[in-house]
Amino acid sequence: MSDTGTKLSVVLGGANGIGEACCRLMVERGWQVAVVDVDGDAASKLAEEIGGKGYCVDVRSLDALENLAIDIEREQGNVYSLVVSSGAFQERYSPDELPIELWQKVMQVNLDGTFYANRVFGTRMAKQGKGSIVNVASAVAYGSSPLHAYGPSKAGIVNLTRTLAGQWGKSGVRVNSVSPGATAVARVLARPEGRYATDLSSCMALGRRVEPLEVAEGIEFLSSDRASAITGVDLLIDAGLVTANGWSLYGGVPDAAKGE
């Protein structure tokens, strides 16, 4: 049984992928959930299914997030937890071919949007003296990749998380992040062949993708009072992607079952 009682969590990007898994799990664990997404219809549909309330917002607008916070407080009460799972993605480009418009969109949604949401809800949490924020970054924040906009935007989220954890800690607000690896959400499974290595298991210490529910478990834990002493942390939930990176020079991670 969760220790959350009826505490309210706002999940941005909550209508699909990791955000959807998070909404479903948090309701199961006793949270009240506000499902927020740029796709308002999808947010409302999921909210109706799980017993939450749906909202539509574009995280690139600070004003829209301010209005969202006002609406949620009026309709559902004080917010205890914020999960920022909204994100913009990119296909692979060389730096000279990366469209500047795409760079701007990725930065605006991922980094600007995360800061705006943290600012709007974190400031309110600090005034009420308690709250938890979990930002969704990515394992690509930990190294080099061909995602020249997405990677830097996610690395920025990790640093922003630590910065805000220091800012609001004495006000009773914890700020953490999670960094998933290749996660089996629809948008990843639908990507064209050649985007990743042919055998993903060779890139992961655990030899497999991450499941959305596994990321949601980490988010729900960090959001809850069970993680009351944890702040400024980025939790890798990547099936060992970062761990396995150094093994590529030596033929990849071994498989003991094959006698390697």
Helices and strands as residue ranges (DSSP letters): E 8-12, H 17-28, E 32-37, H 40-50, E 53-56, H 62-76, E 81-84, H 100-106, I 107-112, H 113-128, E 131-136, G 139-142, H 150-168, G 169-171, E 173-180, H 186-189, G 200-203, H 212-223, G 225-227, E 234-237, H 241-244, G 245-250, G 256-258
